Amino acid sequence: MADYQTVRTAAGARVAEIDEGLRAHMNKVYGTMSVGMVITAAAAWAISGLAVTTDPTAYQIGASKYLTDMGYALYASPLKWVIMFLPLVMVFAFGAMINRLSAAGAQLFFYTFAAAMGVSISWIFMVFTGFSIVQTFLITAVAFAGLSLWGYTTKKDISGWGSFLIMGVIGLIVASIVNIFLGSPAIMFAISILGVLIFAGLTAYDTQKIKNDYVQHAHAMDSEWLAKSAIMGALNLYLDFINMFMFLLQLFGNRE
């Protein structure tokens, strides 16, 4: 009996240790993601402010809006394609390099990526009203929090969603690239609806995956692995949030 009680006590202590470690791990994931979001917002706001001028001799883009030389390079010259696709290239590069990077290097790469994303989406401040952007951001934040909480707490195994959702993301990327040349509002509307649904599902899926990955590897508490795992988790949730926000903005944002 004594041995049985000892085993039970040890098992209980181990469970408590894993639970405490999981909470710390998730806090690291959400904290890193939040810093990335702040960097993205700051970069987007700063770039958009530097890209527009009131000088009527500059490049006109609206009734009272003009692009500076930098703004023209970002949004009207061939450089816009580099700015547009740079975050996508960086995501694939990050996935390929993560095993060779230190935890500190991975975190720096993530923050650099967040800044590049901010530059890439800075155009929204010239297309949509400020109120519309803030309102959509708050709606996205509420939806993201609810979906992530459900993914974390649900007892249902949603790991089977992964392959279906990733296929959906690939389809969205292809359709979006095609529609750049077609310019069809109907296709853009359909892409936005599907984008919101797919990234809503990915938010719950990624949250559960981050939790399960930690629990499965909890027996080997490698601090370097945990740190890089938290950064990768933050990246996945960051992408879910940003994409859901952008698709919602396309659907409900008020244009200037």
Order of alpha helices (4+ residues) and beta strands (2+ residues): alpha-beta-beta-beta-alpha-alpha-alpha-alpha-alpha-alpha-alpha-alpha
